[in-house]
């Protein structure tokens, strides 16, 4: 009885959150004045936190070929992420992957409520999971692939591409604590946990220069980072008109607004807190 009541309350709250996100997202989408050369004008957030919905929207609309499919690793509760807008507002199919069992249950309820072809998988992703993700996916070249696990993201992206996947749009989180120039990431641990890696919780992820070096070595083109300094966007140029990509005035680095607010220091001063830790050069 208590479980049924609890599930009902979750459903009610989640429906309210979805309605708010759709309303907010549509209002922000319509109020944009898009400059195709300036990614800062593309941003809006319905379900995403940092303008990702808008950047993904513009990039998707410039695809030369689309299969209307997404993959997100780190889908959280299925609402506050980079793929919920695609699933709920745009009616794409896709694959939401979440390692936390509790969040995955909630995510699955969202997926099943808004799609027939989309799926939610509870899986803690490691390097060894990449081949499984490829088997689970309907396509090797999904329109959008979002990776946000606050940890060993570099090694997961590497394994995904080495497994033969070639997403058209690849969204990754970068860690601004490393600054604009360092080309580093954390050392690989299959059970990496951001909350346990360092008391500051600043030891995680990949530098923006590290991501750019990695993706460019695999034939991808850097597009931009969002204004809040959280996500970086890369594309497979085979699926875009060259004139569109070549005219983009990229934003190459932004301070993570959340970390700046927490520490009241810029990235170079934040990095002092973890400077003695071990990192992997890319």
Steps between C-alpha positions, in 0.01 A plus 500: 500500500772746602702414187199569275444835666868585466499408130189708446666802663810450281282484190309813598814697577673383184201596284509846656875529434453391139223756445716775647800394288295494179348839574833656590680339207242609244504856632879517488513335157258751351674801656839415350646710221727243342822609335634190318856615564458561875422191714423717803178603321396137447459411866180424685421264786181302534625183664872571477684714752738709291351587163575158352145456368545803277847416370395145421185636332696721258756230424225243434323738263822531300553125459511388139368156600310393812389173659320676789682296761696599813711338769566653840735358762418660833129555442424558871125488571401533134390861533799720582741400224598562138265250336163560667418783258578268210283224648202700624484813284654373175378137521836343419581144593813420690683342786526650849769336715526566874721328759302595809225235548256739669536770233485237227159379623366855476663550162340181370156624603557819300622310194210255506250781548615704200639258244454160341845461345718655770656295781653559841785278622637483854874456447813640663707568190867400476740459207380143466139615451555669165444193288175432688380856440562452130295179502217667690487799267279499190772691312878533498462868408229644728418864436595592859726332754521665842755393761485638853620276782731742686793262498668275246320662206815507284547124513133433428503728194820332382347152540176606324686623192737203500195270509400641163241762591504837322238732650419804289484737798706418811432694821745458789551667834838661562657607827596868494720457809772383258489835320505564125846361425573188705451180299418251778242269653469289814662158514274210408317313776202287407330590830590871487281719719518878490379527859783273620786611274581820693332698784462801269314290239709678236694193391298358214459505126701652220648838410356681199836484321512128571160452341593706197818301442314173542205574273706671232721189485183305416391736223249703700469878491470714812192725503485683834455482875187625674499833680488336845828318437370144533460333159701482180352416160666310216362386165583257225555742207382239248141581603516880479538762232853634515390862472291465817782345704775727368312818585434413864672736743580249771520570870809297596479518880273623778534473876260251657250735663406250770860437608577872488199571721598225745869594538486872410821443305587460133623171362872567547444558873263204529758272341740570789272286717568191286842586355673219692268231361594267214361569154537342158641707215302473178 
